[in-house]
Amino acid sequence: MKLTTTVAYQINLILRQASFIFLSILLVKSGVSTPEIGVFETLIFISSTVSFFWLNAFLQGTLVQYPSVSDIEKPVLKFNIFLFTNVFSILVFLILILLKTPFLSFFTGQPDLPYYNIFCLYILFNLPPYLLESFWTAENRPFQILTYAIVSHFMLPLSITFPIWLGYGFEISIWGMVIVSLIRYIWMLKSIHQNGVFTISPDFIKSFFVLCLPLVGYTFLGGFVTTFSNWLVNWHFEGDKTLFAIYRFGAREFPLSLALATGMSSAIVPILASARIGKDNLSLLKGKSVRLWHWLFPISIVLIISSEWLFKTVFSKDYSDSANIFNIYLLLLLSRALFPQSILLALKATSLILKISIIETVFIIILSYILVFPLGLAGIAWATVAGFLLEKLLMIIILKKKYDIGFQDYTDVKLYVLYSLLLIAAYFS
C-alpha cells in the first residue's frame, strides 16, 4: 500500500490513541492502584480541558489557510502560526499555576492534586509540537508524519511505566512525560528553524485569528462535551475516583475508528480547500468513506459482541462495568462515518459550524442531566451519541439548503444505512 499523506496522518492518530490504551494496560498490570490511576486520568482530563478548544482550532485553521498562500509566503506563515500557538501555551501555563486552587476546586472539587505543578510543565511544552502534524499534512510529507508518530507515541507510555518498573514513585513518571514533551518541542524548533522565516507578520496573525476564532468556539463546544461529561461524573458521584476511572476507561471511542475517521476528515480538507468543490472531489470523499466503512463497521460489531470479555481480560474484573460504556461509545461510529464537516470547513463556513455546535452542546448538556439519574454513567454516554448524530444531521441539511450539495453526493446512502442497522442490531443483541 502506498504511503499517502492521508494514510500517514491516520497512522499517526492510531498510534496516539494506541499509546494511551497501551499505557492504561501497563499501569493496571504494573500494580498501580485504581485511585492513583484516577489521579493520573484527572491530570490528563485537565490537560484536555485547557487546550482542546484552541489547539484543535489552530490545527484545523492551519490545514485550511496554509494551502491557500503562495510558496514564498508559507515559511513566514509557518513561523507566525508557531509563535501564535506558543503565546497561547504560555498563557495557559501561567493561568494553571497562578489560579491553581480555584481551578482545581471548580473542575475536580479538590483544592490540590498530586503532581499538579510538574504536570503543568508537560502541558507547556507538549501543545505547540502538534502543529508539525498539520504542517506536514498540508505540505504532503507522509514520511515525516510517520517517523514523528512512531518515535513520539512510543516514548510516552515507556516514559511513564519504566520508572514504575524500576521501583520509583509516580512522580518520576510525570517527570518522564515532561522529558518527552521537551524532546517533541525541540523537534518542532528544529523544523521551524530549517523551514520557517523568523518574521512577525501582523497580517498573517490577524487573518489566521479571524479564520480560527469560530473554530475555537466550535472545538470548545465540541470538546466541552467530553469535559462536561467528566465533570458530571465527578459531581453526580461526589468525586468517587474509582467510578471516575471506570467511566474514563470505558468512555473512549474505538481508537481505530476515531483515528481513521478524524485522519481522513482532516487530510481531505486541504484537497477540498485548494480547489473548487465539485463532483470529482466529492466523489473522492465518497470513495474514501466507503473504504473506511469496510474496516470500521465490521470491527466495531465484533468489539461490541466481545467487549465484556476483553475488558476483564485486558484490564481486570474491576473494570468490567466499563464495557457497557465502551459499547455505547462504539455507536459514535454512526456519526463519525459521515463527513459533512470536512466540506463545510473547506468552504470556510466556520460561523455555520459554530452555530451547529452551540445547538449540539446545549442538547447534550440537557439530555445528560436528564439521563444520568435513571441510567447513571450509561445515561451520559447515550446523550453524547445522540448529540453527535444531531450535529451531523444539521450539517447535512445546511449543505443541501445553502450549497445545494446533497447527502448522496458525498455518501453511499444505501451502504451506510445497511452498516448502521447491523451495528445497532449488534448492540441490542
N, C-alpha and C positions, 0 to 999 in steps of 0.2 A: 504494500500500500504506500502510495506517495505521501511524503510528509508535507502537507499543506499547512498554511497558517491556521486554518480552522481546526485541523486535527491537532496541531501542536498546542493551540490555546485550550482545546478540550482536554488534552492530556494533562496540561498544567493544572486545570481546575480539578480534574480527577485526583491527581496526586495531592493537591491541597486538602481535599476532603478526606482522602485516604489516610493522610498523615495524622489528622485529628482522631479518626476512628482507631487507627493503629495505636496512637498514644493512649486513648481510653482503655483499650485492651491491655496494653502494657502496664498501665497504672493499677488496674484491677489485679492482674496477675503478679504484680510486684508486691502485693500485700498492703498497698496504701488504703487507709480506712475510707469508708464511704463519706463521713463528714469532711475529711481533708480533701477528697475529690470534689466534694461540694464547694469548698473554698476555692479550689482551682477553677471550677466551672463558673463560679461567681466572678472571678477575675477576668476570665475570657468574655463573660457577659458584659462586664464594664468596658472592656476594650471595644467590643462591637457597638455598645451604646454610644460612645463618644466619637466614633469615627465613621460608622456605616453611611450616614446621610450625606456627608460632604465628600468623603473619599470616593465612593461609588459614583457620585455625580461627576467628579473630576475625571474619573476613568472613562465614563461614557462620553463626556464632553470632549475628551482627547480623541476618541475614536471618530467623532463627528467633525471636529474642527481641523485636526491635523491633516487629513487628506485633501482639505479644501484650499490649503495655502500652497504657494509655489515651493519648489525645492530649495530656492535661495532663502526663503523665509522660515523653513522648517527648523533649522538649528536655533534660530532666535526664539521661535515659539516654544521649542522644547525646553530651553533654559527658563523661560518665563513661567511655564506651567510647573516646572520643578520648584522654582522659587516660591510661587504662589502656594503650592502644596506644603512646603516646609514652614511657611509662616503659620498656616493653619495647624500644623502638627505641634509647633512650639506653643501656640495659644492653648491648645487642648492640654498639653503637659502642665502649663502654668495653672490653668483652672483646676485640674485634678489635684495638684499639690496644695495650692493656696486655699481651696474650698473643700478640702478633704472631708471634714466632719459633716457638713451639711449635705455634701454629695452622697456619701455613703449612707447617711441616715435616710435620705429620700429613696435611694434606689435599692438598698438592701435591708433597711430597718435596723442597722447597726452603726455605732459611731466609729468603729475601727474594723480592720480586716487584716489578717496576717499577710505579710509580703507585699502589701499595697504599694509602698514607696518604690520598691525595686521594680515592681511590675510597671509602674509609670514610665520608667526608663525604657522598658521594652516597647511600650506604646509610642514613645517619642521617635525612636529610630526605625520602628517596624512599618510605619504607614507610607512614607514617601516612596520606598522602593517598589511598591505596587505599580507605579507609573511605567516601569520598564515593560511590563506585560502589554500595556496599551500602546506604547510607542512601537514596540516590535510587531504588534499585530497590525497597526496602521502602515508600517513600513514593509510588511510581508517578509518577515525574518523568522521563519519557523524554527530553525536550528538554535538560534539564540534563546527563543522561548523555551524550547525543550531542555536545553542544557541548564538554564537557570532553574527550571521547575524541578528537575531531578536533584540538583545539589541542595537547593534551599529547603525543599519539602521533606527530604530525608534527614536533614540536620536537626529539625525541630524536635521530633519525638525522641531522638537519641540524646539530645542535649538535656532533656528533662528526665528521662528514665535512667541514663547512665550513672549519674550521681547517686540515685536511689540504690542501684545495684551494688555500688561501692560502699554503701552504708552511711552516706551523708544525709543530712536533713533536706527537707523540701525547699528550703531557702536557696541552697546551692543549685537546685534545678531551675529556679526562677532566674538566677544569675546566668545559667546556661542559655535561657531564652534571650536574655539581653545580649549575650555574645553573638548569638545567631542573627539577631536584628542588626547588630553593628556590622557584621560581615555583609549582609544584604545591602546596608546603607552605603558601605564603601564600594560595593559593586555598582550601585547607582551613581555615585560620584564619579567613578572611572568612566562610565558610559557618557555622562553629561560632559565631562572634560574632553572626551575624544570626539563627540558628535554634536555638541552644543556650542552656541556662540553666547558668551557671557555679556549680553547687552540687555539692559532693562528696557522693555517696550511697554509704556503705559497703554498704547492702543491694543496690543495683543492681550494684555492683562484685562482690560476693560471688556473686550469682545468675548474673551473666554469666560469672564464672570457673568456677563449677560446671558450667554448660552447656558451656563451651568446653574444659574440661580433657580429656574423652575425645576431642574433636575435634582437640585439639593432638596427642594420641597418634596418631590416625588419619591426619591430614595429615602428621605427621612420618614415619610408617612408609610412607605412600603416596609422599610426595616423596623419601623416603630411597632409593627405587628408582633415581631419576634420579641422586641424589648418589652412591650406591654404584656405579652403572654408570660414571660419570665417574671415580671413584676407581679402579675396577678396570682401566679403560683405562690410566690413569697408572701403576698398579702393574705390570700384566702386561707393558706395553710400555716400562717403565723410564723414564717421564717424557718420551717422544717427543712433542714439541709438534706436529709435523706430523701424526702419526696421531691425536692428540687433536683437532686442528682438523677432520680428515676425519670423525672419529666425530661430533663436535658438529654439523657441518653436515648430516650425514645423520640423526642420532638426534633428529629433530623430527617430531612429528605434523603432518599436513597442517593448516595454521593454520585454514582454514575449518572443518574437521571439529572440531578442538579447541574453537574459539571458539563455534560454533553449538551444539554439544552441551553444553559447560560453561555457556554462557549460558542455554540453555533449562532445564537442570537447576537452576541457581541461581535463575532468575526464577520457576520454578514452586513453589519451596519456600514463599515467603510465602503463596501462594494455598492450598496444601495445609495449611499450619500454621494459617491463620486460620479454617479450617472443618473440620468432621468429614469424614474421608476416606471417600468412598463412591463409588457408581457414576458420578456426574456428574463429579467432578473426576478420577477415574481415567480416564474416557473422554476427558476433555480432554487428559490426559497422553498417552494412546494416539494421539489425533488429531495432536497436535503432533509426536510421534515419527515418524509416517508421513510427514508433510510434510517433516520434516528428512531422512529417508532418501531421498526422491525427489531431493534435491540431492546429498547426500554420497556415496552409494554409486556413482552413475554417474561423478561427478567423480574419485573415488578410483581407479576402474577405469581411467579414461583416464590418470591420473597414473602408475599402475603400468606401463602399457604404454610411456609416453613418458619416464619419469624419467631414464634414462641420457642421452638426447639433451638433456634440459632442464638437467641438471647441467653437462654440458660446455659448453652454450651460455650459460647464465645466469652460471655461475661461470667455470670453466676446466677443462681436461682434468686438472689436478692434483687435482680433486675428483670425478672420475668414480667412484672407489670409494665415495663417499658415497651414490651412487644405490641400491645394494643395501640399505644400512642403512635408507635412507628408505622403500624398498618394504616392508620388514618392519614398520616403524613405521606404515605405512598400514593394516596389518592390525589395528591397535589399534581401528579403527572397529568391529570386531566386538563389542568390549566397550563402547566409547563410545556406541554406538547404543541401549544399554539403560539404563533409569533407575530401578532399584530403590532406589538410594541416596537419591534425592530423597524417596521415600516414607518410608524409614527415618528420614531427617533430620527430616522434618515430624512424624513420630511421636515425635521426641526420643529415639529408640533409639540414642543415641550410644555407649553401652557395647557394644552388639552390633556396631556399625560398627567400633569399636576392635578387638574380638576378631577379626573377619574380616580386618582389615588386618594384624594380627600374623601370622596364618596365611599371608596373601599374601606378606608381606615375607620371611619365612623361606623360603618356596617359591622366590621369585625369587633370593635370595642363593645358595641351594644349587645351583639349576639354572644360574645364571650361571657359577659356579665350574666346574661340570661341562662346560658347553658352550664356554667361552672357549678351552679348549685345542685341541679339534679344529676349531672353527669360527671362532675369532678374534673380531673385532668383531661379526660376524653372530650368534654364539652368545649374546652379551649381549642383543642386540635380541630374539632369539627367546624368551629367558627372560622378558623383560618382557611380551611379548604373551601368553604362557601364564599368567603371574601375574595379569594384569588380567582375563583370562577366568575364572580361578578365583574371583577376588573377586566378580564379578557372579553367578556360579553359586551361591555360598554365600548371597548376599543374596536371590536369588530363592527359594532353599529356605527361608530363615528367614521371609520374608514369607508363604509358604504355610503353614508349620508353626505359626508363632506368632500370625500375624494373620489367617489364612485369606484372604489376598489372592493370587489365582492369577496366574501369569505372563500368561495370556491376558487378564486384567482390565485390564492397562495396556500390553500389547504385541500388535501384529498378528503372530502367530507365523508364519503361512504366508509373509507378505511378508518378514519378517526372514530366514527360512531361505533363501528364494529369492535375496535380495540377497547374503547371506553366501556362498552357493555360487558366485555369479557373481564376487565379489571374490576368493575363494580360487582359482578357476579362472584368473583374470587373472594372479595372481601366478605360478602354476606353468606358465603357457603359454609 
